[in-house]
Amino acid sequence: RELARYQAGPRGGMVMSDLGADVIKIERLGGAETRRHPPMVRGQSVYFSVYNRGKRSICLDLRQPRGKQIFTALVRTADIVLENFRPGTMQAMGFDYEALRAIKRDIILVSVSGFGQYGPYTDRPAFDPLGQAMSGLMSLTGKPVGQPLGTATSLVVRYTALHATIGALSALRHRDRTGEGQLVDCCL
């Protein structure tokens, strides 16, 4: 089940869908904001269509009892929950890893965030350009012009999505061997 927005999370779900997973995207009521992200073709966002291809979607309010009830039923049939909220959001909604384990003992939670679930920068938001700047990538790509310069693509979130997918697949393999779920913490 996917609770993810923008790129790093949805791209991870996209790769899992491409590999054959049945991905159900949980969107906020009214649909994800990227459904209205240009360019639009025949009334649909190309951006949304690319990163969410092969997925099924449902709109839920996970802060309301009925939304929580439906999500709980979806978790019972899931192998993985993929989320990319700010750290603490899943706990605030009542769906942190321990709560998910109470629903399904061997669940795998893949958490994608800017700076991880623990550490001094946990509460800071992050997007690709910040990851490029803090990692030093912009200084590598900017030397010819003498100042930091971002790449022409969202490279950091693409790598993050791939690492989240690798972590999810590794956790699935571990679960197959031991019966244990895991929390996979992946950051930009």
Backbone as numpy.savetxt, mean C-alpha at the origin, in Angstrom:
# Nx Ny Nz CAx CAy CAz Cx Cy Cz
-6.47 -8.12 0.68 -7.31 -6.96 0.68 -6.42 -5.74 0.68
-6.77 -4.76 -0.08 -5.91 -3.58 -0.24 -6.58 -2.32 0.30
-5.90 -1.68 1.23 -6.31 -0.38 1.76 -5.19 0.58 1.39
-5.12 0.98 0.14 -3.96 1.75 -0.31 -4.36 2.86 -1.26
-3.57 3.94 -1.21 -3.84 5.12 -2.01 -2.59 5.55 -2.77
-2.81 6.31 -3.80 -1.76 6.89 -4.64 -0.94 5.80 -5.32
0.37 5.67 -5.04 1.17 4.76 -5.85 1.80 3.57 -5.14
2.58 3.81 -4.08 3.39 2.73 -3.51 2.55 1.53 -3.10
1.44 1.76 -2.40 0.57 0.65 -2.02 -0.17 0.05 -3.20
-0.92 0.88 -3.97 -1.65 0.33 -5.11 -0.77 -0.37 -6.14
0.45 0.11 -6.33 1.35 -0.56 -7.28 1.72 -1.95 -6.76
1.90 -2.09 -5.44 2.15 -3.42 -4.87 0.97 -4.35 -5.11
-0.25 -3.84 -4.89 -1.45 -4.63 -5.17 -1.58 -4.95 -6.64
-1.17 -4.02 -7.51 -1.19 -4.23 -8.95 -0.29 -5.40 -9.34
0.92 -5.42 -8.77 1.86 -6.51 -9.08 1.28 -7.84 -8.59
0.71 -7.84 -7.39 0.11 -9.09 -6.88 -1.04 -9.54 -7.77
-1.86 -8.59 -8.23 -2.94 -8.92 -9.15 -2.39 -9.47 -10.46
-1.33 -8.84 -10.98 -0.70 -9.33 -12.21 -0.19 -10.76 -12.04
0.20 -11.11 -10.80 0.71 -12.46 -10.52 -0.42 -13.46 -10.25
-1.68 -12.99 -10.28 -2.81 -13.90 -10.14 -3.60 -13.77 -8.85
-3.21 -12.87 -7.95 -3.95 -12.70 -6.70 -5.31 -12.06 -6.95
-6.28 -12.44 -6.14 -7.60 -11.80 -6.16 -7.53 -10.61 -5.21
-7.33 -9.43 -5.75 -7.16 -8.23 -4.94 -8.48 -7.47 -4.87
-8.93 -7.24 -3.65 -10.12 -6.42 -3.43 -9.64 -5.11 -2.82
-9.83 -4.03 -3.55 -9.42 -2.70 -3.10 -10.55 -2.09 -2.28
-10.21 -1.67 -1.07 -11.18 -1.00 -0.21 -10.98 0.50 -0.40
-12.01 1.17 -0.90 -11.94 2.61 -1.14 -12.84 3.34 -0.16
-12.52 4.61 0.06 -13.38 5.43 0.91 -14.72 5.63 0.21
-15.73 6.03 0.97 -17.03 6.30 0.37 -16.88 7.37 -0.71
-17.47 7.14 -1.85 -17.34 8.06 -2.98 -16.19 7.68 -3.91
-15.38 6.72 -3.51 -14.28 6.25 -4.35 -12.97 6.95 -4.04
-11.88 6.32 -4.41 -10.54 6.86 -4.20 -10.39 8.17 -4.95
-9.61 9.09 -4.37 -9.40 10.39 -5.01 -8.72 10.25 -6.36
-7.94 9.21 -6.56 -7.24 9.04 -7.83 -8.19 8.60 -8.96
-9.42 8.26 -8.65 -10.41 7.99 -9.71 -10.68 9.24 -10.54
-10.38 10.41 -9.96 -10.61 11.68 -10.66 -9.31 12.34 -11.12
-8.22 11.61 -11.05 -6.89 12.13 -11.41 -6.73 12.10 -12.94
-6.40 13.24 -13.57 -6.22 13.25 -15.02 -4.95 12.50 -15.42
-4.86 12.07 -16.66 -5.80 12.29 -17.76 -6.99 11.34 -17.67
-8.10 11.83 -18.18 -9.34 11.06 -18.20 -9.61 10.60 -19.63
-9.98 9.35 -19.77 -10.36 8.80 -21.08 -11.70 8.10 -20.90
-12.68 8.52 -21.69 -14.04 7.99 -21.61 -14.55 7.99 -20.16
-14.25 9.08 -19.43 -14.75 9.26 -18.08 -13.99 8.51 -17.00
-12.89 7.84 -17.38 -12.10 7.09 -16.39 -10.68 7.63 -16.33
-10.13 7.66 -15.12 -8.76 8.11 -14.92 -7.78 7.04 -15.41
-6.89 7.44 -16.30 -5.85 6.51 -16.77 -4.96 6.13 -15.59
-4.60 7.11 -14.76 -3.77 6.88 -13.57 -4.39 5.79 -12.70
-5.67 5.95 -12.34 -6.34 4.97 -11.50 -6.41 3.61 -12.19
-6.76 3.62 -13.47 -6.91 2.37 -14.21 -5.62 1.57 -14.27
-4.49 2.24 -14.43 -3.20 1.55 -14.51 -2.85 0.90 -13.18
-2.89 1.67 -12.09 -2.43 1.16 -10.80 -3.43 0.24 -10.12
-4.63 0.16 -10.64 -5.66 -0.68 -10.02 -6.22 -1.72 -10.97
-5.49 -1.98 -12.04 -5.95 -2.98 -13.02 -6.04 -4.36 -12.35
-7.04 -5.09 -12.77 -7.21 -6.45 -12.29 -7.77 -6.57 -10.88
-8.12 -5.46 -10.26 -8.63 -5.49 -8.90 -10.14 -5.30 -8.91
-10.77 -5.82 -7.87 -12.17 -5.50 -7.61 -12.19 -4.43 -6.52
-13.21 -3.60 -6.48 -13.28 -2.52 -5.50 -14.59 -2.54 -4.74
-14.50 -2.05 -3.50 -15.68 -1.83 -2.68 -15.42 -0.57 -1.86
-16.45 0.24 -1.69 -16.32 1.46 -0.87 -16.86 1.17 0.53
-16.03 1.44 1.54 -16.41 1.22 2.93 -15.93 2.37 3.79
-16.66 2.66 4.84 -16.21 3.60 5.87 -15.74 2.74 7.04
-14.44 2.57 7.17 -13.90 1.69 8.20 -13.92 2.30 9.59
-14.48 3.48 9.72 -14.64 4.08 11.04 -16.07 3.89 11.57
-16.92 3.26 10.75 -18.30 3.00 11.13 -18.50 1.50 11.36
-19.42 1.12 12.26 -19.62 -0.30 12.59 -19.90 -1.20 11.38
-20.76 -0.75 10.47 -21.10 -1.60 9.31 -19.88 -1.80 8.41
-19.09 -0.75 8.18 -17.88 -0.87 7.38 -16.89 -1.82 8.03
-16.74 -1.72 9.35 -15.83 -2.61 10.09 -16.29 -4.07 9.98
-17.60 -4.26 10.06 -18.17 -5.61 9.97 -17.88 -6.24 8.60
-18.07 -5.48 7.55 -17.82 -5.99 6.19 -16.33 -6.25 6.00
-15.49 -5.32 6.45 -14.04 -5.52 6.31 -13.58 -6.75 7.09
-14.11 -6.95 8.28 -13.77 -8.13 9.08 -14.10 -9.41 8.31
-15.26 -9.44 7.66 -15.63 -10.62 6.86 -14.66 -10.81 5.70
-14.21 -9.72 5.09 -13.24 -9.82 4.00 -11.88 -10.31 4.49
-11.47 -9.90 5.68 -10.19 -10.35 6.25 -10.22 -11.86 6.48
-11.35 -12.39 6.91 -11.46 -13.84 7.18 -11.15 -14.68 5.94
-11.32 -14.11 4.75 -11.06 -14.86 3.51 -9.77 -14.43 2.83
-8.98 -13.60 3.49 -7.78 -13.02 2.88 -6.51 -13.75 3.31
-5.51 -13.65 2.47 -4.16 -14.06 2.82 -3.36 -12.86 3.31
-3.59 -11.72 2.66 -2.79 -10.52 2.90 -3.70 -9.31 3.02
-3.36 -8.42 3.94 -3.93 -7.08 3.97 -2.78 -6.14 3.65
-2.94 -5.35 2.60 -1.93 -4.37 2.18 -2.48 -2.99 2.48
-1.71 -2.18 3.25 -2.16 -0.83 3.57 -1.00 0.14 3.45
-1.34 1.38 3.11 -0.30 2.41 3.10 -0.77 3.71 3.74
-1.47 3.56 4.86 -1.85 4.73 5.65 -0.64 5.19 6.47
-0.77 6.36 7.05 0.25 6.79 8.00 0.24 5.82 9.19
1.42 5.56 9.77 1.46 4.69 10.95 0.48 5.17 12.03
-0.21 4.21 12.62 -1.20 4.50 13.66 -2.62 4.53 13.15
-2.81 4.70 11.84 -4.17 4.78 11.28 -4.90 3.45 11.41
-4.22 2.37 11.09 -4.87 1.04 11.20 -5.27 0.78 12.65
-4.43 1.13 13.59 -4.76 0.95 15.00 -5.95 1.81 15.38
-5.98 3.05 14.92 -7.10 3.95 15.23 -8.42 3.41 14.70
-8.38 2.69 13.58 -9.59 2.10 13.01 -9.93 0.76 13.66
-9.01 0.24 14.49 -9.24 -1.04 15.14 -8.76 -2.23 14.34
-7.83 -1.99 13.41 -7.35 -3.07 12.54 -5.83 -3.15 12.47
-5.15 -2.94 13.61 -3.70 -3.14 13.62 -3.41 -4.63 13.49
-2.14 -4.99 13.45 -1.78 -6.39 13.19 -2.39 -7.34 14.22
-2.33 -6.98 15.50 -2.89 -7.86 16.53 -4.40 -8.05 16.36
-5.09 -6.98 16.00 -6.54 -7.08 15.77 -6.83 -7.96 14.55
-6.03 -7.81 13.50 -6.21 -8.66 12.32 -5.92 -10.12 12.65
-4.89 -10.38 13.46 -4.58 -11.75 13.88 -5.72 -12.37 14.68
-6.43 -11.55 15.44 -7.58 -12.04 16.20 -8.71 -12.47 15.26
-8.78 -11.84 14.10 -9.78 -12.20 13.09 -9.34 -13.44 12.33
-8.05 -13.46 11.92 -7.50 -14.59 11.15 -6.05 -14.81 11.60
-5.83 -15.91 12.26 -4.56 -16.19 12.93 -3.34 -16.07 12.03
-3.45 -16.48 10.77 -2.28 -16.52 9.90 -2.24 -15.38 8.87
-2.92 -14.28 9.19 -2.97 -13.15 8.25 -1.58 -12.51 8.11
-1.34 -11.97 6.94 -0.12 -11.21 6.67 -0.55 -9.77 6.46
0.05 -8.86 7.23 -0.21 -7.43 7.06 1.03 -6.80 6.45
0.86 -6.19 5.29 1.94 -5.47 4.64 1.64 -3.98 4.80
2.49 -3.31 5.58 2.32 -1.88 5.84 3.37 -1.10 5.08
2.93 -0.23 4.19 3.82 0.61 3.39 3.64 2.05 3.88
4.74 2.69 4.24 4.65 4.07 4.71 5.92 4.82 4.33
5.92 6.10 4.62 7.07 6.93 4.28 8.33 6.53 5.01
8.22 6.34 6.33 9.41 6.09 7.14 9.29 4.87 8.04
8.34 3.99 7.78 8.20 2.78 8.57 7.29 2.97 9.78
6.98 1.88 10.44 6.06 1.88 11.57 6.72 2.32 12.87
8.06 2.32 12.91 8.80 2.66 14.13 9.96 3.57 13.76
10.37 4.42 14.67 11.54 5.25 14.44 11.25 6.73 14.57
12.29 7.56 14.47 12.15 8.99 14.74 11.30 9.76 13.71
11.18 9.26 12.48 10.42 9.97 11.44 9.07 9.33 11.16
8.66 8.38 11.97 7.42 7.63 11.74 6.22 8.50 11.41
6.07 9.60 12.13 4.88 10.43 11.97 4.93 11.38 10.78
6.03 11.39 10.06 6.16 12.31 8.92 5.56 11.71 7.65
4.85 12.52 6.89 4.36 12.03 5.60 5.51 12.01 4.59
5.34 11.24 3.53 6.39 11.19 2.50 5.79 10.80 1.16
6.34 11.40 0.13 6.02 11.03 -1.24 7.34 10.83 -1.98
7.28 10.38 -3.19 8.46 10.03 -3.96 9.55 11.10 -3.98
9.24 12.38 -4.26 10.32 13.37 -4.31 11.12 13.48 -3.00
10.43 13.33 -1.88 11.13 13.37 -0.60 12.06 12.16 -0.46
11.59 11.00 -0.88 12.44 9.80 -0.86 13.67 9.97 -1.74
13.48 10.58 -2.91 14.62 10.82 -3.80 15.61 11.79 -3.17
15.10 12.83 -2.51 15.98 13.83 -1.90 16.73 13.25 -0.70
16.02 12.60 0.20 16.65 12.09 1.43 17.61 10.93 1.17
17.36 10.17 0.12 18.25 9.04 -0.19 19.52 9.48 -0.90
19.54 10.71 -1.40 20.69 11.19 -2.16 20.56 10.98 -3.65
19.47 10.33 -4.08 19.28 10.07 -5.51 19.26 11.37 -6.31
18.64 12.40 -5.79 18.57 13.68 -6.52 19.95 14.28 -6.72
20.86 14.04 -5.81 22.21 14.58 -6.00 22.94 13.81 -7.10
22.63 12.53 -7.25 23.23 11.74 -8.33 22.69 12.15 -9.70
21.38 12.40 -9.76 20.78 12.76 -11.05 20.95 14.23 -11.37
21.34 15.04 -10.38 21.43 16.48 -10.59 22.81 17.02 -10.86
23.85 16.20 -10.80 25.21 16.71 -10.96 25.45 17.47 -12.27
24.94 17.01 -13.39 25.22 17.76 -14.64 24.71 19.20 -14.60
23.64 19.46 -13.86 23.12 20.82 -13.80 23.54 21.54 -12.53
24.25 20.85 -11.66 24.81 21.48 -10.48 23.91 21.58 -9.27
22.70 21.11 -9.34 21.81 21.12 -8.18 20.97 19.85 -8.18
20.40 19.48 -7.03 19.58 18.26 -7.00 18.46 18.29 -8.04
18.21 17.15 -8.63 17.22 17.04 -9.68 16.53 15.68 -9.56
15.22 15.69 -9.51 14.47 14.44 -9.41 14.50 13.67 -10.72
14.24 12.37 -10.60 14.18 11.54 -11.80 12.90 11.84 -12.57
12.83 11.39 -13.79 11.67 11.66 -14.64 10.48 10.77 -14.28
10.67 9.84 -13.37 9.59 8.93 -12.97 9.59 8.79 -11.46
8.54 8.23 -10.93 8.42 8.01 -9.48 9.18 6.75 -9.09
10.47 6.83 -9.13 11.34 5.68 -8.94 11.27 5.10 -7.53
11.26 5.95 -6.51 11.28 5.47 -5.13 10.02 4.68 -4.81
8.84 5.17 -5.20 7.62 4.42 -4.89 7.54 3.13 -5.69
8.13 3.12 -6.87 8.15 1.87 -7.65 8.99 0.81 -6.95
10.16 1.19 -6.48 11.00 0.25 -5.73 10.32 -0.16 -4.43
9.67 0.78 -3.77 8.98 0.46 -2.52 7.88 -0.57 -2.77
7.12 -0.39 -3.84 6.06 -1.35 -4.18 6.64 -2.73 -4.45
7.76 -2.78 -5.16 8.39 -4.08 -5.43 8.89 -4.73 -4.15
9.49 -3.94 -3.26 9.95 -4.50 -1.99 8.78 -4.96 -1.13
7.68 -4.24 -1.15 6.48 -4.67 -0.41 5.96 -5.99 -0.98
5.97 -6.12 -2.30 5.52 -7.36 -2.93 6.45 -8.52 -2.60
7.75 -8.28 -2.65 8.72 -9.33 -2.29 8.51 -9.73 -0.83
8.30 -8.74 0.05 8.03 -9.05 1.46 6.77 -9.87 1.63
5.71 -9.52 0.89 4.45 -10.26 0.96 4.64 -11.70 0.50
5.35 -11.88 -0.62 5.57 -13.23 -1.14 6.43 -14.05 -0.19
7.42 -13.41 0.43 8.27 -14.10 1.41 7.44 -14.50 2.63
6.55 -13.62 3.08 5.70 -13.93 4.22 4.73 -15.07 3.88
4.23 -15.10 2.64 3.38 -16.22 2.22 4.15 -17.54 2.26
5.38 -17.51 1.79 6.22 -18.72 1.82 6.46 -19.16 3.26
6.76 -18.21 4.13 6.96 -18.51 5.55 5.69 -19.12 6.15
4.53 -18.53 5.81 3.27 -19.06 6.32 3.01 -20.47 5.83
3.35 -20.73 4.57 3.17 -22.08 4.03 4.00 -23.11 4.79
5.18 -22.69 5.24 6.09 -23.61 5.94 5.79 -23.73 7.43
5.27 -22.64 8.05 5.12 -22.62 9.51 3.68 -22.45 10.00
2.80 -21.95 9.14 1.44 -21.64 9.56 1.31 -20.29 10.23
2.40 -19.52 10.30 2.40 -18.22 10.96 2.25 -17.08 9.97
1.43 -16.11 10.33 1.36 -14.87 9.57 2.51 -13.96 9.96
2.57 -12.80 9.35 3.64 -11.85 9.67 3.18 -10.42 9.41
3.90 -9.49 10.03 3.78 -8.08 9.72 4.98 -7.69 8.89
4.74 -7.20 7.68 5.80 -6.75 6.79 5.77 -5.23 6.80
6.87 -4.61 7.22 6.98 -3.15 7.35 7.88 -2.66 6.24
7.33 -1.95 5.27 8.10 -1.49 4.12 7.96 0.03 3.98
9.08 0.73 3.88 9.01 2.19 3.80 9.76 2.73 2.58
9.40 3.98 2.21 10.06 4.62 1.10 11.54 4.81 1.37
